[in-house]
Amino acid sequence: MLTGLQYRILKWVAPQERSGPDPYENNSKLAILLGPQFFDEIRGKTVIDFGCGEGAQAVEMAQKGADVIGLDLRESVLSKGRQRAAAAGVRCEFVTECTRPADIVVSIDAFEHFADPAGILEIMFKLLKPGGQLIASFGPTWYHPRGGHLVSVFPWAHLIFSEAALMRWRADIRSDGAKHHHEVEGGMNQMTIGRFEKIAHASPFEVVRIHPVPIRKLRPIHNGLTREWTTAVVQVRMRKPLDGR
């Protein structure tokens, strides 16, 4: 009964999928998330774009002088990446498996989706040369106002409504049959900042920096106690020890 009532509220609030403006349209997502100095850092380096998708960031890094390998499990998006690289006139390798060691592994908007984030860190570690770096940015995390992604039809809706009601509403606009957050396309692992920190420190990496970037409008109240609720994205730098272990 409660699920049905919540579903009707969701249908009333959002009868169809909402799409907001793309904050990165006509702007470099990498420069915004990682800073313009990032491009100086990758120039001349072998870089793996882990979970490259359709290759927008991989191609941009190649244009900035990096030797880029786009890595993704989905051949459908890799083929689009190859087309994008060809259209841009740059050389990019797009593969489902990689054995060539990299100086840098880049991961954008992914750690809130991985089903096994600890296992993914192990894979990234093995892909790096000794002394190599993982540079990542991810979010929104679970307690962010839009931490439920599509099902956050208004701020914190994913925490207010039951999973059953949210998935029932989602089924009206998506036909993948998902019944739980982790089953949606791309997956949602309900990642928090605290959980990622525990996973990172338990990994073989040396943690250089885990930096929660505040939501601009909530910056005045962003602190160690409120960070789970007021963080926009999490910036991460981790290093593989020089001894490779």
Rosetta blueprint (number, residue, H / E / L):
1 M L
2 L H
3 T H
4 G H
5 L H
6 Q H
7 Y H
8 R H
9 I H
10 L H
11 K H
12 W H
13 V H
14 A L
15 P L
16 Q L
17 E L
18 R L
19 S L
20 G L
21 P L
22 D L
23 P L
24 Y L
25 E L
26 N L
27 N L
28 S L
29 K H
30 L H
31 A H
32 I H
33 L H
34 L H
35 G L
36 P L
37 Q H
38 F H
39 F H
40 D H
41 E H
42 I H
43 R L
44 G L
45 K L
46 T E
47 V E
48 I E
49 D E
50 F E
51 G L
52 C L
53 G L
54 E L
55 G L
56 A H
57 Q H
58 A H
59 V H
60 E H
61 M H
62 A H
63 Q H
64 K L
65 G L
66 A L
67 D E
68 V E
69 I E
70 G E
71 L E
72 D L
73 L L
74 R L
75 E H
76 S H
77 V H
78 L H
79 S H
80 K H
81 G H
82 R H
83 Q H
84 R H
85 A H
86 A H
87 A H
88 A H
89 G L
90 V L
91 R L
92 C L
93 E E
94 F E
95 V E
96 T L
97 E L
98 C L
99 T L
100 R L
101 P L
102 A E
103 D E
104 I E
105 V E
106 V E
107 S E
108 I E
109 D L
110 A L
111 F L
112 E L
113 H L
114 F L
115 A L
116 D L
117 P H
118 A H
119 G H
120 I H
121 L H
122 E H
123 I H
124 M H
125 F H
126 K H
127 L H
128 L E
129 K E
130 P E
131 G E
132 G E
133 Q E
134 L E
135 I E
136 A E
137 S E
138 F E
139 G L
140 P L
141 T L
142 W L
143 Y L
144 H L
145 P L
146 R L
147 G L
148 G L
149 H H
150 L H
151 V H
152 S L
153 V L
154 F L
155 P L
156 W L
157 A H
158 H H
159 L H
160 I H
161 F L
162 S L
163 E H
164 A H
165 A H
166 L H
167 M H
168 R H
169 W H
170 R H
171 A H
172 D L
173 I L
174 R L
175 S L
176 D L
177 G L
178 A L
179 K L
180 H L
181 H H
182 H H
183 E H
184 V L
185 E L
186 G L
187 G L
188 M L
189 N L
190 Q L
191 M L
192 T L
193 I H
194 G H
195 R H
196 F H
197 E H
198 K H
199 I H
200 A H
201 H H
202 A H
203 S L
204 P L
205 F L
206 E E
207 V E
208 V E
209 R E
210 I E
211 H E
212 P E
213 V E
214 P E
215 I L
216 R H
217 K H
218 L H
219 R H
220 P H
221 I H
222 H L
223 N L
224 G L
225 L L
226 T L
227 R H
228 E H
229 W H
230 T H
231 T E
232 A E
233 V E
234 V E
235 Q E
236 V E
237 R E
238 M E
239 R E
240 K L
241 P L
242 L L
243 D L
244 G L
245 R L
